[in-house]
């Protein structure tokens, strides 16, 4: 069973940057799509970004496009989310997730989730 552990969250001022990491253990996730989601207080969880197995394709939510970059290293079983020019509305718990390849891009269903890491952006 795959386990995902996120890290890198914290408190940052508006305009600052953070780099989130997600390390998978238990088995290799090289054949999975890897994505990031977030959930702000009182709101539903929302999609942030996803990266393909081959790393050549990525897809972003409009709210983060141009400010975030998703990357992965299959040898390290790790996915990152580089977030720049952070805004107070980016404050949320950020979750890593993996999705089996069911033929859809971007994937519609995610199979395994991490516990999340808190990102707080002060104004």
Residue frames as a rotation matrix with the C-alpha (Angstrom) as fourth column:
UNK 1
0.577 0.817 0.000 0.00
0.817 -0.577 0.000 0.00
0.000 0.000 -1.000 0.00
UNK 2
-0.261 -0.655 0.709 1.32
0.625 -0.674 -0.393 3.40
0.735 0.341 0.585 -0.99
UNK 3
0.433 0.312 -0.845 1.67
0.833 -0.496 0.244 6.05
-0.343 -0.810 -0.475 1.68
UNK 4
0.124 -0.318 0.940 2.13
0.608 -0.724 -0.325 9.72
0.784 0.612 0.104 0.87
UNK 5
0.282 -0.114 -0.953 3.76
0.881 -0.362 0.304 12.21
-0.380 -0.925 -0.002 3.23
UNK 6
0.551 -0.011 0.835 3.69
0.498 -0.798 -0.339 15.92
0.670 0.602 -0.434 2.49
UNK 7
0.165 -0.500 -0.850 6.07
0.855 -0.357 0.375 18.52
-0.492 -0.789 0.368 3.88
UNK 8
-0.641 -0.580 0.503 7.20
0.753 -0.602 0.264 22.06
0.150 0.548 0.823 3.25
UNK 9
0.344 0.828 0.443 4.18
0.606 -0.556 0.569 23.97
0.717 0.073 -0.693 4.40
UNK 10
-0.464 -0.486 -0.741 4.40
0.880 -0.346 -0.324 26.92
-0.099 -0.803 0.588 6.74
UNK 11
0.597 0.590 -0.543 3.67
0.573 -0.788 -0.226 30.58
-0.561 -0.176 -0.809 7.30
UNK 12
-0.518 -0.741 0.427 4.76
0.836 -0.332 0.437 33.01
-0.182 0.583 0.792 4.62
UNK 13
-0.291 0.384 -0.876 4.01
-0.003 -0.916 -0.401 36.61
-0.957 -0.114 0.267 3.76
UNK 14
0.757 0.616 0.217 2.08
0.278 -0.003 -0.960 37.51
-0.591 0.788 -0.174 0.65
UNK 15
0.764 -0.487 -0.424 4.41
-0.638 -0.466 -0.613 37.55
0.101 0.738 -0.667 -2.33
UNK 16
-0.119 -0.849 0.515 6.61
-0.862 0.346 0.371 34.88
-0.493 -0.400 -0.773 -0.85
UNK 17
0.071 0.016 -0.997 7.34
-0.753 0.657 -0.043 31.35
0.654 0.754 0.059 -2.01
UNK 18
0.106 -0.084 0.991 7.10
-0.745 0.653 0.135 27.83
-0.659 -0.752 0.007 -0.69
UNK 19
-0.324 -0.193 -0.926 8.08
-0.779 0.610 0.146 24.47
0.536 0.769 -0.348 -2.08
UNK 20
0.388 0.551 0.739 5.94
-0.834 0.551 0.027 21.56
-0.392 -0.627 0.673 -1.03
UNK 21
-0.640 -0.595 -0.486 7.22
-0.717 0.690 0.100 18.01
0.276 0.413 -0.868 -1.20
UNK 22
0.535 0.750 0.389 5.41
-0.810 0.586 -0.014 14.69
-0.238 -0.308 0.921 -1.22
UNK 23
-0.598 -0.775 -0.205 7.29
-0.795 0.606 0.029 11.45
0.102 0.180 -0.978 -0.78
UNK 24
0.561 0.777 -0.286 5.67
-0.754 0.622 0.211 8.13
0.342 0.098 0.935 -1.54
UNK 25
-0.610 -0.707 0.357 6.59
-0.788 0.590 -0.178 4.95
-0.085 -0.390 -0.917 0.26
UNK 26
0.070 0.623 0.779 5.43
-0.453 0.716 -0.532 1.37
-0.889 -0.316 0.332 0.16
UNK 27
0.210 -0.097 0.973 5.80
0.774 0.624 -0.105 0.96
-0.597 0.775 0.206 -3.58
UNK 28
-0.838 -0.543 -0.046 6.98
0.380 -0.642 0.666 2.89
-0.391 0.541 0.744 -6.56
UNK 29
0.206 0.930 -0.305 4.55
0.347 -0.361 -0.866 5.47
-0.915 0.073 -0.397 -7.94
UNK 30
-0.697 -0.622 -0.358 6.32
-0.110 -0.401 0.910 5.90
-0.709 0.673 0.211 -11.24
UNK 31
-0.840 0.422 0.340 3.27
0.503 0.374 0.779 4.63
0.202 0.826 -0.527 -13.13
UNK 32
0.083 0.895 -0.438 0.81
0.961 -0.189 -0.203 6.98
-0.264 -0.404 -0.876 -11.39
UNK 33
0.101 0.060 0.993 -0.25
0.311 -0.950 0.026 10.51
0.945 0.307 -0.114 -12.11
UNK 34
-0.353 -0.228 -0.908 0.69
0.936 -0.079 -0.344 12.70
0.007 -0.971 0.241 -9.15
UNK 35
-0.008 0.478 0.878 -1.28
0.432 -0.790 0.435 15.71
0.902 0.382 -0.200 -8.11
UNK 36
-0.924 -0.198 -0.327 -1.84
0.382 -0.434 -0.816 18.41
0.020 -0.879 0.476 -5.53
UNK 37
0.101 0.966 0.237 -5.12
0.580 -0.250 0.775 19.57
0.808 0.059 -0.586 -4.04
UNK 38
-0.933 -0.350 0.089 -5.95
0.122 -0.537 -0.835 22.07
0.340 -0.768 0.544 -1.33
UNK 39
0.098 0.970 -0.220 -8.74
0.744 0.075 0.664 22.74
0.661 -0.229 -0.714 1.12
UNK 40
-0.722 -0.246 0.647 -9.30
-0.121 -0.876 -0.468 26.08
0.681 -0.416 0.602 2.75
UNK 41
-0.908 0.395 -0.137 -11.32
0.225 0.186 -0.956 26.43
-0.353 -0.900 -0.258 5.97
UNK 42
-0.179 0.959 -0.220 -15.01
-0.136 -0.246 -0.960 26.12
-0.974 -0.142 0.174 5.27
UNK 43
0.167 0.190 -0.967 -14.46
-0.955 -0.213 -0.206 25.24
-0.246 0.958 0.146 1.62
UNK 44
0.939 0.163 0.302 -14.42
-0.077 0.958 -0.277 22.08
-0.334 0.237 0.912 -0.43
UNK 45
-0.008 -0.967 0.256 -11.17
0.202 0.249 0.947 20.50
-0.979 0.059 0.193 -1.50
UNK 46
0.864 0.287 -0.413 -10.06
-0.292 -0.384 -0.876 21.82
-0.410 0.878 -0.248 -4.86
UNK 47
0.642 -0.615 0.459 -7.64
0.760 0.589 -0.274 20.71
-0.102 0.525 0.845 -7.53
UNK 48
0.541 -0.547 -0.638 -4.32
-0.197 -0.821 0.536 22.56
-0.817 -0.164 -0.552 -7.84
UNK 49
0.122 -0.590 -0.798 -2.05
-0.991 -0.110 -0.070 20.72
-0.047 0.800 -0.598 -10.25
UNK 50
0.729 0.031 0.684 -1.23
-0.082 0.996 0.042 17.32
-0.680 -0.087 0.728 -11.71
UNK 51
-0.058 -0.808 -0.586 1.76
-0.945 -0.145 0.293 15.89
-0.322 0.571 -0.755 -13.56
UNK 52
0.760 0.367 -0.537 1.89
-0.584 0.747 -0.317 12.96
0.285 0.554 0.782 -15.93
UNK 53
0.861 -0.441 0.256 3.96
0.256 0.808 0.530 9.83
-0.440 -0.391 0.808 -15.53
UNK 54
0.408 -0.710 0.574 6.36
0.884 0.149 -0.444 10.99
0.229 0.689 0.688 -18.22
UNK 55
-0.081 -0.317 -0.945 6.73
0.684 -0.707 0.179 14.44
-0.725 -0.632 0.274 -16.56
UNK 56
-0.865 -0.314 0.390 6.16
0.500 -0.503 0.705 16.05
-0.025 0.805 0.593 -19.96
UNK 57
-0.262 0.856 0.446 2.58
0.254 -0.384 0.888 17.00
0.931 0.346 -0.117 -19.25
UNK 58
-0.818 0.104 -0.565 1.15
0.549 -0.151 -0.822 19.05
-0.171 -0.983 0.067 -16.42
UNK 59
-0.168 0.865 0.473 -2.16
0.487 -0.344 0.803 20.72
0.857 0.366 -0.364 -15.78
UNK 60
-0.917 -0.255 -0.306 -3.01
0.394 -0.467 -0.791 23.56
0.059 -0.847 0.529 -13.41
UNK 61
0.185 0.935 -0.301 -6.02
0.941 -0.257 -0.219 25.19
-0.282 -0.243 -0.928 -11.89
UNK 62
0.325 0.005 0.946 -6.59
0.587 -0.785 -0.197 28.67
0.741 0.619 -0.258 -13.27
UNK 63
0.977 0.171 0.126 -6.16
0.009 -0.625 0.781 30.09
0.213 -0.762 -0.612 -9.78
UNK 64
0.573 -0.818 0.039 -2.50
0.028 0.067 0.997 29.02
-0.819 -0.571 0.061 -9.61
UNK 65
0.611 -0.329 0.720 -1.48
0.789 0.322 -0.523 29.00
-0.060 0.887 0.457 -13.26
UNK 66
0.473 -0.533 0.701 1.70
0.179 -0.722 -0.669 31.02
0.863 0.442 -0.246 -13.76
UNK 67
0.350 -0.315 0.882 2.50
-0.850 -0.503 0.158 30.99
0.394 -0.805 -0.444 -10.05
UNK 68
0.392 -0.142 0.909 2.94
-0.578 0.731 0.363 27.28
-0.716 -0.668 0.204 -9.36
UNK 69
0.042 -0.425 -0.904 5.07
-0.885 0.404 -0.231 24.59
0.463 0.810 -0.359 -10.93
UNK 70
0.732 0.208 0.649 4.62
-0.498 0.813 0.301 20.88
-0.465 -0.543 0.699 -10.35
UNK 71
0.052 -0.763 -0.645 7.52
-0.864 0.289 -0.412 18.51
0.500 0.579 -0.644 -10.85
UNK 72
0.874 0.225 0.431 8.42
-0.421 0.792 0.441 14.93
-0.242 -0.567 0.787 -10.00
UNK 73
-0.272 -0.919 -0.285 11.34
-0.938 0.319 -0.132 12.56
0.213 0.232 -0.949 -9.74
UNK 74
0.668 0.626 -0.402 10.23
-0.561 0.779 0.282 8.98
0.489 0.037 0.871 -10.23
UNK 75
-0.036 -0.771 -0.636 13.55
0.166 0.623 -0.764 7.65
0.986 -0.133 0.105 -8.96
UNK 76
-0.931 -0.303 0.206 12.92
-0.109 -0.308 -0.945 9.45
0.350 -0.902 0.254 -5.68
UNK 77
-0.364 0.876 -0.316 9.19
0.842 0.455 0.290 8.67
0.397 -0.161 -0.903 -5.59
UNK 78
-0.411 0.066 -0.909 8.67
0.612 -0.719 -0.329 12.36
-0.675 -0.692 0.255 -5.00
UNK 79
0.071 0.442 0.894 6.51
0.848 -0.499 0.179 15.17
0.526 0.745 -0.410 -6.35
UNK 80
-0.666 -0.344 -0.662 6.99
0.645 -0.711 -0.280 18.85
-0.375 -0.613 0.695 -5.62
UNK 81
0.465 0.723 0.511 4.86
0.842 -0.539 -0.005 21.94
0.272 0.433 -0.860 -5.88
UNK 82
-0.695 -0.689 -0.207 6.77
0.714 -0.696 -0.081 25.20
-0.088 -0.204 0.975 -6.19
UNK 83
0.433 0.897 0.089 4.51
0.893 -0.440 0.091 28.08
0.121 0.040 -0.992 -5.27
UNK 84
-0.724 -0.690 0.024 5.54
0.689 -0.724 -0.036 31.66
0.042 -0.009 0.999 -5.98
UNK 85
-0.831 0.378 0.407 3.88
-0.275 -0.917 0.289 35.03
0.483 0.129 0.866 -5.45
UNK 86
-0.612 0.594 -0.523 1.67
0.735 0.671 -0.099 33.52
0.292 -0.445 -0.847 -2.79
UNK 87
-0.480 0.591 0.648 -1.58
-0.347 -0.806 0.479 35.24
0.806 0.004 0.592 -1.90
UNK 88
-0.684 0.272 0.677 -3.69
-0.688 0.070 -0.723 35.10
-0.244 -0.960 0.139 1.26
UNK 89
0.392 0.913 -0.114 -6.31
-0.895 0.350 -0.277 33.17
-0.213 0.211 0.954 -0.70
UNK 90
0.038 -0.464 -0.885 -3.74
-0.499 0.759 -0.419 30.39
0.866 0.457 -0.203 -1.16
UNK 91
-0.607 -0.234 0.759 -4.05
-0.795 0.183 -0.579 29.62
-0.003 -0.955 -0.297 2.55
UNK 92
0.582 0.752 -0.310 -5.17
-0.748 0.644 0.159 26.01
0.319 0.140 0.937 2.86
UNK 93
0.133 -0.499 0.856 -4.15
-0.387 0.769 0.508 22.50
-0.912 -0.399 -0.091 3.74
UNK 94
0.147 -0.196 -0.969 -2.36
-0.987 0.035 -0.157 21.09
0.065 0.980 -0.189 0.70
UNK 95
0.419 0.121 0.900 -2.74
-0.329 0.944 0.026 17.41
-0.846 -0.307 0.436 -0.12
UNK 96
-0.584 -0.594 -0.554 -0.74
-0.792 0.266 0.550 15.17
-0.179 0.760 -0.625 -2.38
UNK 97
0.368 0.722 0.586 -2.56
-0.428 0.691 -0.583 12.42
-0.825 -0.036 0.563 -4.26
UNK 98
-0.801 -0.585 -0.127 -1.86
-0.408 0.380 0.830 9.75
-0.437 0.717 -0.543 -6.86
UNK 99
0.337 0.930 -0.147 -4.09
-0.691 0.138 -0.709 8.51
-0.639 0.340 0.690 -9.62
UNK 100
-0.216 -0.296 0.931 -3.98
0.364 0.860 0.358 5.35
-0.906 0.415 -0.078 -11.68
UNK 101
-0.800 -0.080 -0.594 -3.89
-0.494 -0.474 0.729 5.84
-0.340 0.877 0.340 -15.41
UNK 102
-0.214 0.825 0.523 -7.48
0.330 0.565 -0.756 5.22
-0.919 0.011 -0.394 -16.52
UNK 103
-0.291 -0.011 0.957 -7.00
0.952 0.097 0.291 6.86
-0.096 0.995 -0.018 -19.87
UNK 104
0.742 0.602 0.295 -8.23
0.616 -0.786 0.054 10.34
0.264 0.142 -0.954 -19.00
UNK 105
-0.471 -0.840 -0.269 -6.12
0.881 -0.464 -0.091 13.47
-0.048 -0.280 0.959 -18.92
UNK 106
-0.559 -0.632 0.537 -6.23
-0.702 0.017 -0.712 15.16
0.440 -0.775 -0.453 -16.58
UNK 107
-0.780 0.246 -0.576 -7.27
0.358 0.930 -0.088 12.29
0.514 -0.274 -0.813 -14.34
UNK 108
-0.085 0.866 0.492 -10.74
-0.402 -0.482 0.779 12.47
0.912 -0.131 0.389 -12.85
UNK 109
0.911 0.408 -0.061 -10.24
-0.154 0.475 0.866 10.09
0.382 -0.780 0.496 -9.96
UNK 110
-0.124 -0.957 0.261 -7.47
-0.722 -0.093 -0.686 9.93
0.681 -0.273 -0.679 -7.39
UNK 111
0.387 0.292 -0.875 -6.78
0.017 0.946 0.323 6.80
0.922 -0.140 0.362 -5.44
UNK 112
0.220 -0.423 -0.879 -4.43
0.950 0.300 0.093 7.53
0.224 -0.855 0.468 -2.56
UNK 113
0.626 0.107 0.773 -4.12
0.037 -0.994 0.107 10.70
0.779 -0.038 -0.626 -0.48
UNK 114
-0.537 -0.806 -0.250 -1.64
0.449 -0.022 -0.893 12.12
0.714 -0.592 0.373 1.95
UNK 115
-0.029 0.491 -0.871 -2.46
0.998 -0.035 -0.053 13.74
-0.056 -0.871 -0.489 5.28
UNK 116
0.700 0.350 0.622 -1.76
0.512 -0.854 -0.096 17.26
0.498 0.386 -0.777 4.12
UNK 117
-0.403 -0.792 -0.458 0.51
0.914 -0.375 -0.156 20.15
-0.048 -0.482 0.875 5.01
UNK 118
0.561 0.699 -0.444 -0.70
0.717 -0.679 -0.162 23.56
-0.414 -0.227 -0.882 6.13
UNK 119
-0.544 -0.622 0.563 0.14
0.789 -0.608 0.091 26.64
0.286 0.494 0.821 4.10
UNK 120
0.481 0.652 -0.586 -0.71
0.791 -0.611 -0.029 30.01
-0.377 -0.450 -0.810 5.61
UNK 121
-0.386 -0.543 0.746 -0.15
0.807 -0.591 -0.013 33.24
0.448 0.597 0.666 3.71
UNK 122
0.039 0.343 -0.938 -0.34
0.791 -0.584 -0.180 36.46
-0.610 -0.735 -0.295 5.68
UNK 123
0.576 0.280 0.768 -1.27
0.740 -0.579 -0.344 39.77
0.348 0.766 -0.540 4.11
